[in-house]
Amino acid sequence: MIHNLESQLKKLWAKSDGTSIRDHTDTLLENLRNLRELFGSLIENNLPEDKRDLFWKALELACEYHDYGKIYPAFQGKLGNPEFKRAPEFKRAKEPEVRHNLLSPAFLPKDLEDPIKTLVALAIVHHHEYSPSDYREQDVIKALKSLNLELESYHKKVLIQSEEDILKRLEDWRKFYLLLKGFLLRIDHASSSKVEKVEVKRLENTPKCVRDYLNKEKGSDLNHMQRWVLENRDKNLLLLASTGMGKTEAGFIYLEGKGFFTVPIRTSVNAIYERAKEVFGEEDIGLLHSTASVYLLENLDNFRRNTDDIRRNTDPYSIIYDIFLTRNFAKPLIVATPDQLFPFVFRFKGFEKYYALFSYSGVVVDELQLFEPFTLGYLVMALQKAQEIGGKFLVMTATLPSFVREDLKDLNYLEEKFFYPRDRHHLKLIRDSILSDYAIELIGRLSSEGKVLVVVNTRRRAIDLFEKLKEKGFENLNLLHSYYTWNVRKEKEKEIRSFFDSTEKGIWICTQIAEVSLDLDADILLTELSTADSLIQRMGRVNRRSLKPVDKPNVYIFTEDCSGIGPVYRRSLYELTKEKLREGIISEEEKFKLVEEVYELLEYKDKKYLDEYREAKRYIKSLWSMGETFKKEKAMGLFRDIDSVTVIPEKYREEVEELIKIYRDSRDILERLRVFSDILGYTFSVPRYAVKARIRQIEELRGMYWLSGYYDEELGYWEPSKEEKGSIDNVL
C-alpha cells in the first residue's frame, strides 16, 4: 500500500482547481449522509430487509474509494498539479496512461467479502465510461506497482468482464447494483458540480399548500377529483379528466417528498412552473428543459460581475444557483419535459444515475397521448421499468387510447374518470376547406362578435390563411406557430394570453401548439378536422369553464382539404374521426367515448400504427433483457419525433456571431450565461428529419445549427420556395 495514504489524500488533487482527493471524498460522504437522512427509508423499501444495511455500507465504500486511483503520479501530472510537473523524480514518459477508475478498486479493504467487494469494485470502475475492450493488463499492473499495489483476482475480474456478464452470475443482486452505481454517479456528479448538493430538502405538506392556494386565488377548496387524488396518492393512478378541471393542482397534491411534474410542451412546463412557485414558493421548485435557462434569465438585465460566488443571496446569483441545483435533480419538486427524465429506458452509459431517482420519487406524467406511436411505446416502457425500481406515478390526460391504458395496467394503477357535469361544446361540421371563401367570410363575421381562435394542422396552412385574411383587411388579426425565434414567440404568447383574457374582439390563427401549451378561453373555435384526441384538446380552448351557453355552435370543424393528413396526422385516425364525429352538442363523456371508439377501430383499419407502438416496446425489452447499452443513432431512428435540433435563422447570423465571440472569450460564468441566454433568444427547435438539408452546424455552439430560408417577425420561418417545402411543411 502507498506510504502514508491519508496524508497523500489530503495533499494530492482530485480536481484541476486544486481540490484535494480527501476534500472531494468528504463532500461525497456528506451528500450520502444527507441523501440517507432525507430519503433513506424510501430507497431501502426497494431491497430485501437483509440487504438494506449492506447497501449503505457498499455505497459508503464506493464513495470513499472511487477516486483513490487519482493518487497515481501520471494522473496528478495530467491534472496540472505543479508538484508533479516540477519534481525531478517525476518522469511521466515511463508511466503508462491508466485512468484512475481502473486503479481505485485496488485500495478497497482486504477483508471486504464478496459479493459486496465485487459489486463495489464494479461500480467504481464504471463510474466513468469504460469497456473491457480498453483493458491493457501490463499498463494496469505497472501503474499499481508504482503505488506498491498488486492486481488481485476480484479487481482483474471487474476489468476484463462486462457489467452484464458479472450481474448474470449475481442476478439476485442486480437491483442492488443498479441502485449502488446510480447513487454513486448522482453523488459524485453533484459533489463535483458548482453547488455540491445531491438533495436539499423534502417537499412537505403539499395538500395544505394546494388548499391554501385555491382558497387565496379562487376562494375554493379541493374539488372531488383533487380529493380522490389525495385519498389515493400512495398508489399509481390514471386520471382521465376534462380540460380545465384542475388537473395541475391534483398533480401537486400527488407529489410529496421528491417529485417530478412532466409535460411534453415547454411553454406548458413554464406555465406549470409559475403555478408551482405560487403554490409552494420559489425555493422548492426547479425548471428543467432545453431552454430553461433562457426562461429563468430573460428578465435579469443587470448581472453582477464583481464576484464569482454564485451562492450570494441576490437575484441573479440565486437563479444561477437554482439552475445548477435543478440540473443535479437536487430540488424537491422539478417541473420538466419528459426528455429530461425518461431516456434512461434506452440504457445509455450512465443511465443508472437517472434510474435510481425513481426509487424514492413520485412522478406526474401529463398529456401522455401527445406522442407518436414509437415514442409512446418507449414512454410506456419507461414507466414500467421505473416502477420496478420503486417509482410511483400519476398519469393525467383528457384522452388516452385504450391500448395504452391496457399496457399501463402493469403499473397496477387505480383509474378514475372525471367529467364536467355541464355541456361545453356545440359542434358544426362544414364540408369545405378552411381556405374557402365561405370560411374566410365566416371567420370575419364571427370575429366581429367575439374572440375567435382558428387552429389548423400545419404551419404552412396557418401562414396561407393569415395572408388571405390579411388581404381582406380584418382587424386584430394575429398568427402563432412554433417556428418563431424564442424572443418573438414569448412576446406573441404574452399577447395571445392578454387577448383572450380581455374584452377585445379579433382573430388568432394557431397551429396545434394551442392544444396544450396555452391556457386560452375563446368564444368561438374554427378548426380543420384532425384526429379525435387532437380535436378534443382543441375544443378545450373554448368555453373552458362551462360558463357560456351552448344553444348555438361554438366549434366549427372544416372537414375537407385538411392540411397535414398523412405527414402530421395519421390518415386512418383522421378518417375514423371523420366517420364517427357528429354535429350538435357533445358531452364530456361522449368525447371520451369518441376517442376510445376511434382507437378500438384503429387496430383493424391501420395495423401499422400498433405495429410501430409495439416495435418500440419490443426494442426496449430487448435492450433490458440482453443488458445492452443503447446505441443512440439506432434509437433516434426509431423515435424520430424526439430528435429535434436547435436552429438559428441565417438572417441573424451577423448579430449572433458577435454574441458568440463574447461568449467564447469570456471567463465570467454570469456573463457567459447571460450571453448564451441572448443567443438562445434567436433560436427555435425543429425535428431534425424536417430540416436535414437546410441546416449547418455552428462550430462554436455544440448542438446548434444555422437554418437557411426566409424569416420575419410577422410570419416566422418559411421555406425558400414551395417546390422545396418537403416535409418541413408538416410540423407545428
ZAMARGU-4260 file (C-alpha; in steps of 0.2 Angstrom, whole numbers, plus 5000, padded with zeros to 4 digits):
<rodrens>
0) 5000/5000/5000 | 5006/5018/4996 | 5016/5025/5011 | 5006/5037/5022 | 4990/5036/5012
5) 4979/5048/5022 | 4992/5062/5020 | 4993/5059/5002 | 4974/5060/5000 | 4974/5077/5009
10) 4989/5084/4998 | 4985/5077/4981 | 4972/5084/4969 | 4955/5077/4964 | 4951/5092/4953
15) 4961/5104/4942 | 4956/5118/4954 | 4967/5110/4967 | 4953/5102/4977 | 4961/5088/4987
20) 4955/5070/4985 | 4951/5070/5003 | 4940/5085/5002 | 4931/5079/4987 | 4928/5062/4995
25) 4922/5070/5011 | 4909/5080/5000 | 4903/5064/4993 | 4901/5056/5011 | 4892/5071/5017
30) 4880/5070/5002 | 4877/5052/5006 | 4873/5055/5024 | 4861/5069/5018 | 4853/5058/5005
35) 4850/5044/5018 | 4843/5056/5031 | 4830/5063/5018 | 4825/5048/5008 | 4834/5033/5015
40) 4818/5023/5021 | 4810/5025/5003 | 4826/5019/4995 | 4828/5004/5007 | 4810/4999/5003
45) 4816/4993/4986 | 4828/4980/4993 | 4826/4964/5004 | 4827/4968/5023 | 4844/4958/5024
50) 4852/4968/5011 | 4847/4986/5017 | 4862/4989/5029 | 4874/4981/5016 | 4868/4993/5003
55) 4873/5008/5014 | 4889/5000/5018 | 4893/4997/5000 | 4888/5014/4994 | 4899/5022/5008
60) 4914/5011/5002 | 4911/5016/4984 | 4910/5035/4989 | 4926/5033/4999 | 4937/5024/4987
65) 4930/5029/4970 | 4944/5042/4967 | 4959/5034/4976 | 4967/5030/4959 | 4970/5048/4957
70) 4985/5046/4968 | 4994/5039/4953 | 5008/5051/4949 | 5004/5052/4930 | 4986/5057/4934
75) 4992/5071/4945 | 5004/5077/4931 | 4990/5077/4919 | 4978/5086/4931 | 4991/5100/4932
80) 4997/5098/4950 | 5013/5109/4949 | 5022/5097/4962 | 5022/5083/4949 | 5027/5094/4935
85) 5042/5101/4944 | 5048/5086/4954 | 5064/5078/4946 | 5059/5061/4950 | 5043/5063/4940
90) 5046/5055/4923 | 5029/5054/4915 | 5035/5045/4899 | 5040/5030/4909 | 5022/5029/4917
95) 5008/5022/4907 | 4992/5031/4904 | 4979/5022/4915 | 4963/5030/4920 | 4960/5032/4939
100) 4944/5022/4940 | 4954/5007/4934 | 4966/5009/4949 | 4954/5014/4963 | 4947/4996/4967
105) 4965/4991/4972 | 4963/5001/4988 | 4947/4993/4994 | 4949/4984/5012 | 4957/4967/5011
110) 4944/4960/5022 | 4929/4965/5012 | 4919/4950/5007 | 4911/4945/4991 | 4899/4949/4983
115) 4900/4966/4990 | 4918/4968/4986 | 4915/4963/4968 | 4900/4975/4966 | 4908/4990/4974
120) 4924/4987/4963 | 4912/4986/4948 | 4903/5002/4952 | 4920/5011/4955 | 4927/5005/4938
125) 4911/5010/4929 | 4908/5027/4937 | 4917/5034/4922 | 4914/5026/4905 | 4924/5010/4902
130) 4924/4995/4891 | 4933/4979/4895 | 4940/4980/4877 | 4950/4995/4883 | 4959/4984/4896
135) 4978/4984/4895 | 4984/4972/4909 | 5003/4976/4909 | 4999/4995/4910 | 4987/4992/4925
140) 5000/4981/4933 | 5014/4993/4931 | 5003/5008/4937 | 4998/4998/4953 | 5016/4993/4956
145) 5021/5011/4956 | 5009/5013/4971 | 5015/4997/4979 | 4999/4988/4975 | 4995/4972/4966
150) 4981/4967/4954 | 4971/4955/4964 | 4958/4942/4956 | 4942/4952/4961 | 4950/4968/4953
155) 4955/4959/4937 | 4938/4951/4936 | 4929/4968/4935 | 4941/4975/4922 | 4940/4960/4910
160) 4922/4956/4911 | 4907/4967/4907 | 4894/4973/4920 | 4881/4962/4912 | 4892/4946/4912
165) 4895/4949/4931 | 4877/4953/4935 | 4871/4937/4926 | 4880/4927/4939 | 4874/4939/4953
170) 4856/4940/4947 | 4849/4942/4964 | 4860/4957/4967 | 4855/4966/4951 | 4843/4979/4958
175) 4856/4982/4972 | 4870/4985/4960 | 4859/4997/4949 | 4855/5007/4964 | 4873/5007/4970
180) 4880/5013/4954 | 4866/5025/4951 | 4868/5034/4968 | 4887/5034/4966 | 4885/5043/4950
185) 4872/5055/4957 | 4883/5059/4972 | 4899/5060/4963 | 4892/5072/4949 | 4883/5083/4962
190) 4899/5084/4973 | 4909/5089/4958 | 4897/5102/4952 | 4896/5121/4956 | 4883/5118/4971
195) 4890/5102/4978 | 4872/5096/4983 | 4864/5080/4979 | 4847/5084/4988 | 4842/5100/4998
200) 4826/5095/5007 | 4810/5086/5006 | 4794/5093/4998 | 4781/5093/5013 | 4763/5097/5016
205) 4758/5098/4998 | 4739/5096/5001 | 4739/5110/5013 | 4749/5121/5001 | 4737/5117/4987
210) 4722/5121/4998 | 4729/5137/5004 | 4732/5142/4986 | 4715/5138/4980 | 4707/5147/4994
215) 4718/5163/4991 | 4716/5163/4972 | 4699/5155/4969 | 4690/5156/4985 | 4688/5137/4984
220) 4693/5120/4992 | 4698/5104/4984 | 4686/5098/4971 | 4680/5080/4971 | 4694/5075/4958
225) 4708/5083/4969 | 4701/5074/4984 | 4701/5057/4975 | 4720/5060/4971 | 4723/5065/4989
230) 4714/5049/4996 | 4724/5038/4984 | 4741/5046/4982 | 4750/5031/4990 | 4746/5021/4973
235) 4749/5023/4955 | 4735/5032/4947 | 4727/5035/4930 | 4717/5051/4930 | 4706/5054/4915
240) 4698/5071/4916 | 4690/5085/4906 | 4702/5100/4902 | 4700/5115/4915 | 4696/5104/4930
245) 4711/5107/4940 | 4722/5093/4935 | 4738/5103/4938 | 4733/5106/4957 | 4729/5087/4958
250) 4746/5083/4952 | 4754/5094/4965 | 4744/5085/4978 | 4750/5069/4972 | 4769/5073/4975
255) 4777/5073/4992 | 4795/5071/4997 | 4803/5071/4980 | 4793/5074/4964 | 4794/5077/4945
260) 4780/5085/4935 | 4782/5081/4917 | 4773/5089/4902 | 4778/5087/4883 | 4777/5106/4878
265) 4790/5118/4885 | 4778/5133/4886 | 4766/5122/4897 | 4781/5117/4908 | 4785/5135/4910
270) 4766/5139/4915 | 4766/5125/4927 | 4782/5130/4935 | 4775/5148/4938 | 4760/5140/4946
275) 4771/5128/4957 | 4780/5144/4963 | 4764/5152/4968 | 4759/5136/4977 | 4775/5131/4986
280) 4787/5146/4985 | 4801/5148/4973 | 4814/5139/4984 | 4807/5122/4982 | 4804/5122/4963
285) 4815/5119/4948 | 4813/5121/4930 | 4821/5108/4918 | 4820/5108/4899 | 4832/5113/4884
290) 4829/5132/4886 | 4825/5133/4904 | 4840/5145/4907 | 4833/5157/4894 | 4816/5157/4903
295) 4824/5160/4920 | 4837/5173/4915 | 4827/5183/4902 | 4822/5197/4915 | 4839/5199/4923
300) 4846/5214/4914 | 4859/5219/4927 | 4870/5204/4931 | 4883/5207/4945 | 4901/5203/4938
305) 4911/5208/4953 | 4911/5191/4961 | 4912/5173/4957 | 4902/5167/4972 | 4886/5160/4965
310) 4879/5157/4982 | 4876/5176/4985 | 4858/5179/4990 | 4855/5191/4976 | 4843/5188/4962
315) 4855/5184/4948 | 4866/5173/4958 | 4851/5164/4967 | 4844/5160/4950 | 4861/5153/4944
320) 4862/5143/4960 | 4845/5136/4957 | 4849/5131/4939 | 4864/5121/4945 | 4853/5113/4959
325) 4840/5108/4946 | 4852/5101/4934 | 4858/5090/4948 | 4840/5085/4952 | 4843/5092/4969
330) 4827/5102/4971 | 4812/5093/4979 | 4800/5097/4965 | 4806/5099/4947 | 4794/5103/4933
335) 4802/5096/4917 | 4799/5090/4899 | 4799/5070/4898 | 4815/5070/4888 | 4825/5076/4904
340) 4819/5061/4914 | 4814/5046/4904 | 4828/5042/4891 | 4836/5031/4904 | 4825/5017/4896
345) 4837/5017/4882 | 4851/5011/4894 | 4864/5024/4888 | 4880/5024/4898 | 4877/5030/4915
350) 4858/5028/4914 | 4858/5021/4932 | 4860/5039/4938 | 4843/5043/4932 | 4835/5026/4935
355) 4840/5027/4954 | 4830/5043/4955 | 4814/5034/4954 | 4817/5023/4969 | 4811/5037/4980
360) 4802/5049/4968 | 4784/5052/4963 | 4781/5057/4945 | 4766/5066/4937 | 4765/5062/4918
365) 4753/5074/4910 | 4747/5073/4892 | 4754/5056/4888 | 4744/5055/4872 | 4753/5068/4863
370) 4767/5057/4856 | 4769/5047/4840 | 4767/5028/4842 | 4785/5025/4843 | 4788/5037/4857
375) 4773/5032/4866 | 4779/5015/4866 | 4795/5020/4874 | 4787/5031/4887 | 4775/5016/4892
380) 4791/5005/4894 | 4800/5019/4904 | 4785/5020/4916 | 4785/5001/4918 | 4804/5000/4921
385) 4804/5014/4933 | 4791/5006/4943 | 4802/4991/4945 | 4814/5001/4955 | 4801/5009/4966
390) 4794/5024/4955 | 4776/5030/4959 | 4766/5038/4945 | 4751/5049/4942 | 4746/5049/4923
395) 4734/5063/4919 | 4726/5066/4902 | 4710/5072/4894 | 4711/5057/4882 | 4720/5041/4880
400) 4720/5027/4868 | 4713/5011/4876 | 4728/5000/4871 | 4739/5012/4881 | 4728/5010/4896
405) 4729/4992/4894 | 4748/4992/4894 | 4749/5003/4909 | 4740/4990/4919 | 4757/4983/4923
410) 4759/4998/4934 | 4745/4991/4945 | 4736/5008/4944 | 4719/5014/4951 | 4709/5023/4937
415) 4695/5036/4938 | 4686/5047/4926 | 4680/5065/4930 | 4670/5075/4918 | 4662/5092/4918
420) 4644/5090/4923 | 4638/5103/4910 | 4640/5103/4892 | 4653/5115/4885 | 4653/5112/4866
425) 4641/5113/4851 | 4649/5106/4835 | 4645/5112/4817 | 4653/5101/4803 | 4657/5111/4787
430) 4661/5100/4772 | 4673/5113/4765 | 4691/5119/4766 | 4696/5132/4779 | 4704/5142/4765
435) 4687/5143/4756 | 4678/5160/4753 | 4664/5154/4764 | 4677/5150/4778 | 4685/5167/4776
440) 4668/5176/4777 | 4663/5166/4792 | 4679/5169/4802 | 4677/5188/4798 | 4659/5188/4803
445) 4662/5179/4820 | 4677/5190/4824 | 4666/5205/4824 | 4655/5196/4838 | 4669/5190/4849
450) 4686/5181/4852 | 4690/5169/4838 | 4703/5155/4839 | 4707/5147/4822 | 4718/5131/4823
455) 4725/5122/4808 | 4735/5107/4806 | 4751/5114/4798 | 4762/5129/4799 | 4761/5132/4780
460) 4742/5132/4781 | 4742/5144/4795 | 4753/5156/4785 | 4742/5154/4770 | 4726/5158/4780
465) 4734/5173/4789 | 4739/5180/4772 | 4721/5178/4765 | 4713/5186/4780 | 4725/5200/4780
470) 4721/5204/4761 | 4703/5206/4767 | 4708/5219/4779 | 4701/5211/4795 | 4706/5220/4811
475) 4716/5212/4826 | 4722/5198/4816 | 4737/5188/4823 | 4747/5172/4819 | 4756/5160/4831
480) 4766/5144/4827 | 4782/5136/4834 | 4794/5142/4820 | 4797/5159/4828 | 4813/5163/4837
485) 4811/5162/4856 | 4811/5181/4858 | 4797/5183/4846 | 4787/5168/4852 | 4787/5173/4870
490) 4780/5191/4866 | 4767/5183/4855 | 4762/5171/4869 | 4760/5186/4881 | 4749/5194/4868
495) 4738/5179/4865 | 4735/5177/4883 | 4731/5195/4886 | 4719/5195/4871 | 4709/5180/4877
500) 4709/5187/4895 | 4702/5204/4888 | 4686/5210/4881 | 4693/5213/4864 | 4687/5205/4848
505) 4698/5198/4834 | 4706/5183/4827 | 4721/5172/4832 | 4727/5159/4820 | 4737/5145/4828
510) 4744/5128/4824 | 4741/5113/4836 | 4753/5121/4849 | 4737/5130/4855 | 4730/5112/4860
515) 4741/5110/4876 | 4753/5124/4878 | 4742/5139/4880 | 4728/5141/4893 | 4715/5150/4882
520) 4696/5153/4883 | 4690/5158/4866 | 4672/5162/4862 | 4672/5153/4845 | 4684/5139/4838
525) 4686/5136/4820 | 4697/5122/4815 | 4702/5109/4802 | 4697/5092/4806 | 4712/5082/4814
530) 4711/5066/4825 | 4698/5063/4839 | 4711/5066/4853 | 4718/5081/4845 | 4701/5088/4841
535) 4695/5086/4859 | 4711/5095/4865 | 4707/5110/4853 | 4689/5110/4860 | 4696/5113/4877
540) 4701/5131/4872 | 4683/5136/4870 | 4670/5139/4884 | 4684/5132/4896 | 4674/5134/4912
545) 4657/5130/4905 | 4650/5147/4909 | 4644/5151/4892 | 4628/5145/4883 | 4629/5131/4870
550) 4612/5134/4861 | 4622/5139/4846 | 4638/5131/4838 | 4654/5137/4846 | 4665/5124/4837
555) 4666/5125/4818 | 4675/5110/4810 | 4680/5110/4792 | 4681/5093/4786 | 4688/5094/4768
560) 4706/5099/4761 | 4713/5097/4778 | 4732/5100/4779 | 4744/5088/4787 | 4734/5072/4784
565) 4747/5059/4782 | 4763/5068/4787 | 4756/5076/4804 | 4740/5066/4807 | 4738/5048/4803
570) 4726/5046/4789 | 4717/5031/4797 | 4714/5041/4813 | 4708/5056/4803 | 4696/5045/4793
575) 4689/5036/4808 | 4686/5053/4817 | 4678/5060/4801 | 4667/5044/4801 | 4662/5044/4819
580) 4660/5063/4823 | 4643/5070/4824 | 4635/5088/4824 | 4627/5095/4839 | 4630/5097/4857
585) 4643/5084/4863 | 4645/5080/4882 | 4662/5077/4890 | 4658/5058/4892 | 4654/5057/4873
590) 4671/5065/4869 | 4680/5052/4879 | 4670/5038/4871 | 4673/5045/4854 | 4692/5043/4857
595) 4690/5026/4863 | 4680/5020/4848 | 4692/5028/4836 | 4707/5019/4843 | 4697/5002/4846
600) 4694/5003/4827 | 4711/5008/4823 | 4718/4990/4826 | 4708/4984/4811 | 4710/4999/4800
605) 4728/5003/4802 | 4739/4988/4808 | 4755/4998/4805 | 4751/5011/4819 | 4750/4997/4833
610) 4765/4989/4825 | 4776/5004/4827 | 4770/5006/4845 | 4774/4988/4849 | 4790/4988/4839
615) 4796/5002/4851 | 4791/4992/4866 | 4800/4976/4859 | 4816/4986/4856 | 4816/4992/4874
620) 4813/4975/4881 | 4827/4968/4870 | 4839/4981/4877 | 4835/4977/4895 | 4834/4958/4893
625) 4851/4957/4884 | 4859/4971/4895 | 4864/4981/4880 | 4870/4999/4881 | 4858/5008/4869
630) 4866/5015/4853 | 4860/5032/4851 | 4859/5033/4832 | 4848/5017/4831 | 4836/5023/4845
635) 4834/5041/4837 | 4830/5032/4821 | 4816/5023/4829 | 4810/5038/4839 | 4812/5052/4827
640) 4799/5064/4834 | 4811/5067/4850 | 4826/5070/4839 | 4825/5089/4837 | 4838/5102/4834
645) 4840/5120/4839 | 4842/5132/4824 | 4845/5150/4821 | 4839/5158/4805 | 4853/5164/4794
650) 4845/5181/4794 | 4853/5184/4812 | 4870/5177/4808 | 4879/5194/4810 | 4871/5198/4827
655) 4873/5180/4834 | 4892/5179/4828 | 4895/5194/4838 | 4887/5186/4854 | 4897/5170/4850
660) 4913/5179/4851 | 4909/5187/4868 | 4903/5170/4874 | 4919/5161/4868 | 4931/5174/4875
665) 4923/5177/4892 | 4929/5168/4908 | 4915/5175/4919 | 4901/5162/4922 | 4887/5175/4924
670) 4892/5184/4908 | 4893/5168/4898 | 4876/5163/4904 | 4869/5180/4900 | 4876/5180/4883
675) 4871/5162/4880 | 4854/5167/4885 | 4854/5181/4872 | 4860/5168/4859 | 4846/5156/4863
680) 4833/5171/4860 | 4837/5169/4842 | 4833/5150/4842 | 4819/5138/4839 | 4818/5119/4839
685) 4813/5109/4824 | 4813/5090/4821 | 4830/5085/4813 | 4822/5075/4799 | 4812/5090/4793
690) 4827/5102/4790 | 4841/5090/4787 | 4845/5098/4770 | 4844/5116/4777 | 4855/5116/4792
695) 4874/5118/4795 | 4882/5116/4812 | 4888/5131/4821 | 4906/5126/4826 | 4907/5136/4842
700) 4890/5130/4849 | 4888/5112/4851 | 4870/5106/4845 | 4865/5122/4837 | 4863/5125/4818
705) 4861/5139/4805 | 4845/5137/4796 | 4843/5143/4778 | 4827/5150/4772 | 4816/5166/4775
710) 4811/5173/4792 | 4802/5188/4798 | 4794/5193/4814 | 4776/5193/4807 | 4776/5176/4798
715) 4790/5167/4807 | 4801/5155/4796 | 4796/5148/4779 | 4805/5139/4765 | 4814/5146/4751
720) 4801/5140/4738 | 4785/5130/4738 | 4795/5117/4727 | 4807/5114/4741 | 4795/5113/4755
725) 4796/5095/4758 | 4792/5088/4775 | 4796/5104/4784 | 4778/5109/4779 | 4771/5096/4790
730) 4777/5102/4808 | 4769/5114/4820
</rodrens>
